[in-house]
Amino acid sequence: MSAPGPWRQRALSFRHAFRGLRELFAGEPNAQIHGGVALAVVLLALWLPVPARDLGLLVLTIGVVLALEAMNSALEVLADRVSRERDPLIGRSKDLAAAAVLIAALAAAGTGLLVLGPPLLVALGVG
């Protein structure tokens, strides 16, 4: 049997990526929280008069948070495979990966407040 062609290889890589998405949202509680918040933010942005450029900023920041959450989860799985024993270097790497997610989430929250705050205040009749 010959090796799969380049298009079939690309299709297989997408299948693996979608399996990873399923694993992320089915098995990682923090990803579920990030996903729920992302959905709420997008729905609010679509309801408010948010310019397309600002909507793009929201989508970008959501994508960064979710991508870092996936990388953090991947690192944790790999680290647990390497050793289940307490290891200060593994613990440090997990903490640093979690910090990356936290930094991105805080930046996304700030972006959300800057983008959605003013039109939300207007919609509520306060601004």
C-alpha positions as CSV (number, residue, x, y, z in Angstrom):
1,M,0.0,0.0,0.0
2,S,1.4,3.4,-0.9
3,A,1.7,6.4,1.5
4,P,-1.3,8.7,1.6
5,G,-1.1,11.7,-0.8
6,P,-0.6,15.3,0.5
7,W,-4.3,16.1,0.5
8,R,-5.2,13.0,2.4
9,Q,-2.4,13.9,4.9
10,R,-3.9,17.4,5.4
11,A,-7.3,15.9,5.9
12,L,-5.9,13.5,8.5
13,S,-4.2,16.4,10.3
14,F,-7.5,18.3,10.5
15,R,-9.1,15.2,11.9
16,H,-6.5,15.0,14.7
17,A,-7.0,18.8,15.4
18,F,-10.8,18.4,15.6
19,R,-10.3,15.4,17.9
20,G,-8.1,17.7,20.1
21,L,-10.8,20.3,20.2
22,R,-13.3,17.7,21.3
23,E,-10.9,16.5,24.0
24,L,-10.2,20.1,25.1
25,F,-13.9,21.1,25.6
26,A,-15.1,17.7,26.8
27,G,-12.3,17.0,29.3
28,E,-11.0,20.3,30.5
29,P,-13.2,22.3,32.9
30,N,-11.2,25.5,32.4
31,A,-11.6,25.3,28.7
32,Q,-15.4,24.9,29.2
33,I,-15.4,28.1,31.3
34,H,-13.4,30.0,28.7
35,G,-15.7,28.7,25.9
36,G,-18.8,29.7,27.8
37,V,-17.4,33.2,28.4
38,A,-16.3,33.5,24.8
39,L,-19.8,32.6,23.6
40,A,-21.4,35.2,25.9
41,V,-18.9,37.8,24.7
42,V,-19.5,37.1,21.0
43,L,-23.3,37.1,21.5
44,L,-23.1,40.4,23.4
45,A,-20.9,41.9,20.8
46,L,-23.4,40.9,18.1
47,W,-26.2,42.4,20.0
48,L,-24.4,45.7,20.6
49,P,-23.4,48.0,17.8
50,V,-19.8,46.9,17.8
51,P,-17.7,47.8,14.7
52,A,-16.3,44.8,12.7
53,R,-12.7,45.9,13.6
54,D,-13.5,45.7,17.3
55,L,-15.3,42.4,16.8
56,G,-12.1,41.2,15.2
57,L,-10.1,42.2,18.3
58,L,-12.5,40.2,20.5
59,V,-12.3,37.1,18.2
60,L,-8.5,37.4,18.2
61,T,-8.2,37.6,22.0
62,I,-10.7,34.7,22.4
63,G,-8.6,32.6,20.0
64,V,-5.4,33.4,21.9
65,V,-6.9,32.4,25.3
66,L,-8.3,29.1,23.9
67,A,-5.1,28.3,22.1
68,L,-3.1,28.8,25.2
69,E,-5.6,26.8,27.2
70,A,-5.1,23.9,24.7
71,M,-1.3,24.3,25.0
72,N,-1.5,24.3,28.8
73,S,-3.6,21.2,28.7
74,A,-1.2,19.5,26.3
75,L,1.8,20.3,28.5
76,E,0.0,19.0,31.6
77,V,-0.9,15.7,29.9
78,L,2.7,15.3,28.7
79,A,4.2,16.2,32.0
80,D,1.9,13.7,33.8
81,R,3.0,11.0,31.3
82,V,6.7,11.8,32.0
83,S,6.2,11.5,35.8
84,R,3.3,11.3,38.2
85,E,5.7,12.0,41.1
86,R,6.1,15.5,42.5
87,D,8.9,17.1,40.6
88,P,9.7,20.8,41.1
89,L,10.7,21.4,37.5
90,I,7.5,19.8,36.2
91,G,5.5,21.8,38.7
92,R,7.2,25.0,37.6
93,S,6.5,24.3,33.9
94,K,2.9,23.7,34.7
95,D,2.7,26.9,36.7
96,L,4.3,28.9,33.9
97,A,1.9,27.4,31.3
98,A,-1.0,28.3,33.6
99,A,0.4,31.8,34.0
100,A,0.4,32.2,30.2
101,V,-3.3,31.4,30.1
102,L,-4.0,33.8,33.0
103,I,-2.1,36.6,31.3
104,A,-4.0,36.1,28.0
105,A,-7.4,35.8,29.9
106,L,-6.7,39.1,31.8
107,A,-5.7,40.8,28.5
108,A,-8.9,39.4,26.9
109,A,-11.0,40.7,29.8
110,G,-9.4,44.1,29.4
111,T,-10.0,44.1,25.7
112,G,-13.6,43.0,26.3
113,L,-14.2,45.9,28.7
114,L,-12.7,48.4,26.4
115,V,-14.6,47.2,23.4
116,L,-18.0,46.3,25.0
117,G,-18.1,48.7,27.9
118,P,-19.0,51.9,26.1
119,P,-21.7,50.5,23.8
120,L,-23.1,48.4,26.7
121,L,-23.4,51.5,28.9
122,V,-25.2,53.3,26.1
123,A,-27.5,50.4,25.6
124,L,-28.3,50.4,29.3
125,G,-28.9,54.1,29.2
126,V,-26.1,55.0,31.6
127,G,-23.5,56.3,29.1
